[in-house]
Amino acid sequence: MGDLVDRLVSGLPEAAVAVDPDVVASYAHDMAGFCEAGAPAVVVFPQTVEQVQHVLRTATELRVPVVPQGARTGLSGGANAVDGCIVLSMVKMNRILEVDPVNRLAVVEPGVVNAELSRAAAAHGLAYPPDPSSWESCTIGGNIGTGAGGLCCVKYGVTSEYVLGLDVVLADGRLLSTGRRTAKGVAGYDLTRLLVGSEGTLGVVVRAVVALRPVSAPQLALAAEFPSTRSASDAVCAVMAAGLVPSLMELMDATTVRAVNAMARMGLPESTKALLLVAFDGPAKQDELAVVARLCREAGASEVVPAEDQAESDLLLEARRLSLPAMEKLGTTMIDDVAVPRSRLGEMLDGVAAIADRHRLTIGVVSHAGDGNTHPVVIFNASDPDETARARASFDEIMGLGLGLGGTVTGEHGVGLLKREWLARELGPVGLELQRQIKAVFDPLGILNPGKAL
């Protein structure tokens, strides 16, 4: 380890290399449960592209694994350390290098926090639409690594649709530039899309060109109470079949609603079995909400409450953003991320409820209902071995349920350590082998985030 640290310090400021055991241990894992983490040898905090290149060259020469990290808000174990690795924390590369209102793009370093980019874009009348629930703390580099989504993706899309180009340091220290700054471009293989969602297994993102769009008008929302998750799912299908394009459509089950009320005293209706939040931001938003209200009632809603103004709409959206933190107050959580076709959403929710009953567990579900992305949250007592085993079994059954309904094991959180076995089932042997071959081209020694995803 002494040689490793000496080699790193030779090309980095001494303060950028952390070896204190307590500091190093604090960077061992992200926020995922049920994921083992190794003991890093060292944590480095580069501030320039050249410093990242130095770290990767050193790692290649010494055959030391490298685990890239952002804010460690991930939920799949994709940023977890392996024994003896270099943890490469990108949080100090956090500059917004350019905001270009003519070409509607921004150039940012990976440590820029999502909300900070949004605020910088807003100063130019522009917006960066991908908005994960952790947008006040998660970084653009982490969003790119996992292919993150968010609350407004039903209308505006996910991270991969906004990344135009990347600068990436490869395992051997070479700098690769992909993509473009133009509105269109189809030259060569789309390496940019390949790198988005690759979880640091192919290279380390050091700069990103991201698309911006004109800022949207304020959203107007409604909340609809339903006597069952199935009737709420029927309403979701009816809204989409009607050709409407909401800017947000989120579903919270009864467990989630109660948890949010307990934590934030928001006064959400605890009599509901499912609360559907729908918002529009277009010029006809009041008329569109009226149509949604009618469709919700036809699907069996017991109550439909339109927000009177933007303040009430923002309050409803804040309730949704608080869902996961609120459920974490109930016990140890394992957070799933399973996306299914919208038409199978009701079956997914009913299936999760049956799994919860079978394993005698509390499982709350919050969902980006407009795009079929569900987040079942398994709540358990980690000090109880039997309950922990049942939680793990329920997680696997939820994965299997999603695949059986024609879905995918992750819509936005990534694979990481948590879902490696399930990725293999989803891809099949041919797909898995091709992906491993691609990995070997980018990282022939296998030192980049080893053991993750594949």
C-alpha positions in Angstrom: 0.0 0.0 0.0 2.9 2.3 0.7 4.0 2.1 -2.9 0.5 2.8 -4.1 0.1 5.9 -2.0 3.5 7.2 -3.0 2.7 6.8 -6.6 -0.6 8.5 -6.3 0.8 11.4 -4.3 3.5 11.9 -7.0 0.8 13.2 -9.3 -1.8 14.6 -6.9 -1.9 17.2 -4.2 -1.2 15.4 -0.9 -4.6 16.6 0.4 -6.3 14.8 -2.4 -5.2 11.4 -1.1 -7.0 10.1 2.1 -5.5 7.1 4.0 -7.0 7.7 7.4 -8.8 4.5 8.3 -12.0 6.2 9.5 -12.2 8.4 6.4 -11.5 5.6 4.0 -14.1 3.3 5.7 -16.7 6.0 5.3 -16.4 5.7 1.5 -16.9 2.0 1.4 -20.5 1.9 0.2 -23.5 3.7 -1.2 -27.1 3.6 0.2 -28.0 0.1 -1.0 -29.0 -2.6 1.5 -28.0 -6.3 1.2 -24.8 -5.4 -0.7 -21.4 -6.4 0.7 -18.6 -3.8 0.6 -14.9 -4.3 0.7 -12.2 -2.3 2.5 -10.6 0.4 0.2 -6.9 1.0 0.4 -7.2 4.7 -0.3 -9.6 7.4 -1.3 -8.6 10.1 -3.9 -10.3 13.3 -4.7 -9.1 14.6 -8.1 -9.9 18.1 -9.3 -8.6 17.9 -12.9 -8.8 15.6 -15.8 -5.0 15.1 -15.7 -5.3 14.0 -12.1 -7.9 11.4 -13.0 -5.6 10.2 -15.8 -2.7 9.9 -13.3 -4.9 7.8 -11.0 -6.0 5.4 -13.8 -2.4 5.0 -15.1 -1.2 4.2 -11.7 -3.9 1.7 -11.1 -3.2 0.0 -14.4 0.5 -0.2 -13.8 0.0 -1.7 -10.3 -3.1 -3.7 -11.2 -5.2 -2.1 -8.5 -9.0 -2.0 -8.9 -10.7 1.4 -9.1 -14.2 2.2 -7.9 -15.6 5.5 -9.1 -18.0 7.3 -6.9 -20.3 10.3 -6.9 -22.4 11.4 -4.0 -23.1 7.7 -3.0 -26.8 8.2 -3.1 -27.2 5.1 -5.3 -29.4 2.2 -4.3 -27.8 -0.8 -6.0 -24.3 -1.1 -4.5 -22.8 0.2 -7.7 -20.4 2.5 -5.8 -19.4 -0.1 -3.2 -15.7 -0.6 -2.7 -13.8 -3.9 -3.2 -10.9 -4.9 -1.0 -7.7 -3.0 -1.7 -9.2 -0.7 -4.2 -8.7 3.0 -5.0 -12.0 4.8 -4.4 -12.1 7.6 -7.0 -14.4 10.2 -5.6 -15.4 12.7 -8.2 -17.2 15.1 -5.9 -14.5 17.9 -6.1 -14.8 18.0 -9.9 -17.9 20.1 -9.5 -17.7 23.0 -11.9 -20.4 24.1 -14.4 -18.1 25.0 -17.2 -20.6 26.5 -19.7 -24.3 27.2 -20.2 -25.0 27.9 -23.8 -28.6 29.3 -24.3 -28.3 29.4 -28.1 -27.4 25.8 -28.5 -29.3 24.8 -25.4 -26.6 22.8 -23.7 -24.4 22.9 -20.7 -20.9 21.5 -20.1 -20.4 20.2 -16.6 -18.0 18.2 -14.5 -19.3 15.0 -13.0 -19.4 16.3 -9.4 -22.0 18.9 -10.2 -25.2 18.4 -8.1 -28.3 17.9 -10.2 -30.2 20.7 -8.5 -27.3 23.1 -9.0 -27.3 22.5 -12.7 -31.1 23.1 -12.8 -30.6 26.4 -11.0 -27.8 27.5 -13.3 -29.9 26.6 -16.4 -32.9 28.5 -14.9 -30.9 31.7 -14.9 -31.0 31.5 -18.7 -34.6 30.5 -19.0 -33.7 26.9 -19.5 -34.1 23.6 -17.6 -32.3 20.3 -17.2 -35.3 18.0 -17.0 -34.0 14.7 -15.4 -34.9 15.1 -11.7 -34.3 12.1 -9.4 -35.9 12.3 -6.0 -32.4 12.9 -4.6 -31.8 15.8 -7.0 -30.6 18.1 -4.2 -27.7 15.8 -3.4 -27.1 13.4 -6.3 -24.5 14.3 -9.0 -24.6 14.5 -12.7 -21.8 11.9 -12.9 -23.8 9.5 -10.7 -26.9 10.2 -12.8 -25.0 9.3 -15.9 -23.5 6.2 -14.3 -26.8 4.7 -13.4 -28.9 6.2 -16.3 -31.1 7.9 -13.6 -34.7 8.9 -14.1 -37.0 11.0 -12.0 -40.5 12.3 -11.3 -41.1 14.1 -14.6 -39.7 11.5 -17.0 -43.1 10.5 -18.2 -43.1 13.7 -20.3 -39.5 14.7 -20.5 -37.5 11.5 -20.5 -34.5 10.1 -18.6 -30.8 11.0 -18.4 -29.7 9.1 -21.5 -31.9 11.4 -23.6 -30.1 14.5 -22.5 -26.4 13.4 -22.6 -25.0 14.7 -25.9 -21.3 13.9 -25.4 -18.8 12.8 -22.8 -15.1 13.0 -21.9 -14.1 9.7 -20.3 -10.8 8.6 -18.9 -10.3 4.9 -19.8 -8.7 2.3 -17.6 -5.2 2.9 -19.1 -5.5 6.7 -18.6 -6.3 7.6 -22.2 -8.9 10.3 -22.7 -11.9 9.5 -24.9 -14.3 12.1 -26.2 -17.7 10.9 -27.5 -20.8 12.5 -29.0 -21.3 16.1 -30.1 -22.5 19.6 -29.4 -24.8 19.8 -32.4 -28.6 19.2 -32.3 -28.1 16.2 -34.6 -25.3 13.7 -35.2 -25.1 10.1 -36.2 -21.4 9.6 -36.9 -20.1 6.2 -35.8 -21.3 3.9 -33.1 -23.1 5.7 -30.3 -20.5 5.3 -27.6 -22.2 8.1 -25.5 -25.3 6.0 -25.1 -23.2 3.0 -24.3 -21.4 4.8 -21.5 -24.6 6.2 -20.0 -25.8 3.6 -17.5 -22.5 1.6 -17.5 -21.9 2.3 -13.8 -18.2 3.1 -14.0 -17.3 -0.2 -15.5 -16.1 1.1 -18.9 -14.5 4.5 -18.0 -14.6 7.5 -15.7 -16.7 10.4 -16.8 -14.8 13.7 -16.4 -16.9 16.0 -18.4 -20.4 15.9 -19.9 -22.3 17.9 -22.5 -25.9 17.8 -21.6 -29.0 19.1 -23.5 -31.2 21.8 -22.0 -34.7 22.8 -22.9 -36.8 25.9 -22.4 -38.1 26.1 -18.8 -41.6 24.8 -18.5 -44.6 26.7 -17.1 -45.4 25.9 -13.4 -47.2 22.6 -12.9 -50.8 22.3 -11.8 -51.6 19.0 -10.1 -54.5 16.9 -8.7 -54.6 14.1 -6.2 -57.0 11.2 -6.6 -57.9 8.7 -3.9 -58.7 5.1 -4.9 -60.1 2.2 -3.0 -57.4 -0.1 -4.5 -54.1 0.0 -6.3 -55.7 -1.8 -9.2 -58.4 0.9 -9.7 -55.6 3.5 -9.6 -53.6 1.6 -12.2 -56.7 1.4 -14.4 -56.9 5.2 -14.2 -53.2 5.5 -15.3 -54.0 3.3 -18.3 -57.1 5.4 -19.1 -55.1 8.7 -19.0 -52.4 7.3 -21.3 -54.9 5.7 -23.7 -56.7 9.1 -23.9 -53.5 10.6 -25.5 -52.8 12.9 -22.6 -49.2 13.8 -21.8 -48.9 14.7 -18.1 -45.7 16.2 -16.8 -45.9 13.9 -13.8 -48.0 10.9 -12.8 -47.0 9.3 -9.5 -48.7 6.6 -7.4 -48.3 6.2 -3.6 -49.8 3.2 -1.8 -51.4 3.3 1.6 -48.2 2.4 3.4 -46.3 5.2 1.7 -49.0 7.8 2.4 -49.0 6.9 6.1 -45.3 7.1 6.3 -45.1 10.5 4.7 -47.8 11.8 7.1 -46.0 10.4 10.1 -42.8 12.1 9.1 -43.9 15.4 7.7 -47.5 15.9 9.0 -48.7 16.7 5.4 -52.3 15.7 5.9 -52.5 13.2 3.1 -55.7 11.1 3.1 -54.9 8.0 5.2 -58.2 6.3 4.2 -56.9 5.8 0.7 -55.5 2.5 -0.6 -53.7 4.4 -3.4 -53.1 8.1 -4.1 -52.5 9.1 -7.6 -50.8 12.4 -8.3 -51.1 13.9 -11.8 -49.8 17.2 -13.1 -49.6 19.1 -16.3 -47.5 22.1 -17.3 -48.9 23.0 -20.7 -51.2 25.9 -21.7 -54.3 23.7 -21.4 -53.4 22.2 -18.1 -56.7 23.1 -16.4 -58.7 21.5 -19.2 -56.4 18.5 -19.2 -56.7 18.1 -15.4 -60.5 18.2 -15.8 -60.3 15.3 -18.2 -58.0 13.3 -15.8 -60.5 14.0 -13.0 -63.3 12.5 -15.0 -61.2 9.5 -16.0 -60.2 8.9 -12.4 -63.8 8.9 -11.3 -64.7 6.5 -14.0 -62.0 4.2 -12.8 -63.4 4.2 -9.3 -61.7 7.1 -7.5 -63.5 7.9 -4.3 -62.2 11.5 -4.2 -60.5 13.8 -6.7 -58.9 17.0 -5.3 -57.4 19.5 -7.7 -54.7 21.8 -6.4 -56.0 25.4 -6.2 -52.6 26.9 -7.2 -49.0 26.2 -7.7 -48.2 26.2 -4.0 -50.6 23.3 -3.4 -49.2 21.6 -6.5 -45.7 21.9 -5.1 -46.8 20.5 -1.8 -48.2 17.4 -3.5 -44.9 17.0 -5.3 -42.9 17.4 -2.1 -45.0 14.7 -0.5 -43.9 12.4 -3.3 -40.3 13.3 -3.0 -40.4 12.5 0.7 -41.7 9.0 0.1 -38.5 7.1 0.4 -37.0 9.1 3.3 -40.3 8.6 5.1 -40.3 4.8 4.7 -36.7 4.7 5.9 -38.1 5.8 9.3 -40.1 2.6 9.5 -37.1 0.2 9.7 -34.3 -1.1 7.5 -35.3 -0.8 3.8 -34.5 -2.6 0.7 -35.6 -0.6 -2.3 -36.6 -2.3 -5.5 -36.6 -0.6 -8.9 -38.7 -2.7 -11.3 -40.3 -1.3 -14.5 -43.2 -3.0 -16.3 -45.3 -2.1 -19.2 -47.9 0.5 -18.1 -50.7 -2.0 -19.0 -49.3 -4.5 -16.4 -48.9 -2.0 -13.6 -52.0 -3.2 -11.7 -50.7 -6.8 -11.9 -47.4 -5.7 -10.6 -48.9 -3.9 -7.6 -51.2 -6.7 -6.7 -48.4 -9.2 -7.0 -46.2 -7.2 -4.6 -49.1 -7.1 -2.1 -49.4 -10.9 -2.3 -45.6 -11.3 -1.8 -45.8 -9.0 1.3 -48.6 -11.1 2.7 -46.9 -14.4 2.0 -43.7 -13.3 3.7 -45.4 -11.4 6.6 -43.7 -8.2 5.7 -44.6 -4.5 5.2 -43.8 -3.5 1.6 -44.7 0.0 0.5 -44.8 0.9 -3.1 -44.2 4.3 -4.7 -44.3 4.4 -8.5 -43.5 6.6 -11.5 -46.9 5.3 -12.7 -46.7 7.2 -16.0 -43.8 5.1 -17.2 -44.5 1.9 -15.3 -41.5 2.2 -13.0 -42.3 0.9 -9.5 -40.3 1.2 -6.3 -41.4 -1.5 -3.9 -39.7 -0.8 -0.5 -39.3 -3.8 1.7 -39.3 -2.8 5.4 -37.7 -5.2 7.9 -35.8 -5.6 11.2 -32.2 -6.1 10.2 -31.4 -7.5 13.6 -33.9 -10.4 13.1 -32.2 -13.1 11.0 -35.5 -14.7 10.0 -37.1 -11.4 9.0 -34.0 -10.5 7.1 -34.1 -13.8 5.2 -37.8 -13.2 4.4 -37.0 -9.7 3.1 -34.3 -11.1 0.8 -36.6 -13.7 -0.5 -39.4 -11.2 -1.1 -36.9 -9.0 -3.1 -36.1 -11.9 -5.4 -39.8 -12.7 -5.9 -40.4 -9.1 -6.8 -37.6 -9.2 -9.4 -39.1 -12.4 -10.8 -42.6 -10.9 -10.9 -41.4 -7.9 -12.9 -39.6 -10.0 -15.5 -42.6 -12.3 -15.7 -44.8 -9.3 -16.6 -42.5 -8.4 -19.5 -40.5 -5.8 -17.4 -37.0 -5.0 -16.5 -35.1 -5.4 -13.2 -34.1 -1.8 -13.2 -35.6 1.3 -14.7 -33.3 3.9 -13.3 -31.3 2.7 -10.2 -28.8 0.5 -12.1 -27.7 -3.0 -11.5 -24.6 -2.6 -9.2 -24.1 -5.6 -6.9 -27.7 -5.9 -6.0 -29.1 -7.3 -9.2 -26.2 -9.0 -11.0 -27.9 -12.4 -11.0 -31.1 -10.9 -12.2 -29.4 -9.0 -15.0 -28.1 -12.3 -16.4 -31.6 -13.7 -16.4 -32.9 -10.6 -18.2 -30.2 -10.4 -20.9 -29.9 -14.1 -21.6 -26.6 -15.9 -22.3 -25.9 -14.3 -25.7 -26.6 -10.8 -24.5 -24.5 -11.3 -21.4 -21.5 -12.6 -23.3 -21.6 -9.7 -25.8 -21.7 -7.2 -22.9 -18.8 -8.9 -21.2 -16.8 -8.7 -24.5 -17.5 -5.0 -24.7 -16.3 -4.6 -21.1 -13.1 -6.3 -22.1 -12.4 -3.9 -24.9 -12.7 -0.9 -22.7 -11.1 -2.5 -19.6 -9.0 -5.5 -20.5 -7.5 -5.9 -17.0 -10.9 -5.7 -15.4 -9.9 -3.0 -12.9 -12.8 -0.6 -13.3 -15.5 -1.2 -10.7 -15.0 -4.9 -10.7 -17.8 -7.2 -9.8 -20.5 -4.7 -10.7 -23.4 -5.0 -13.2 -21.9 -8.0 -15.1 
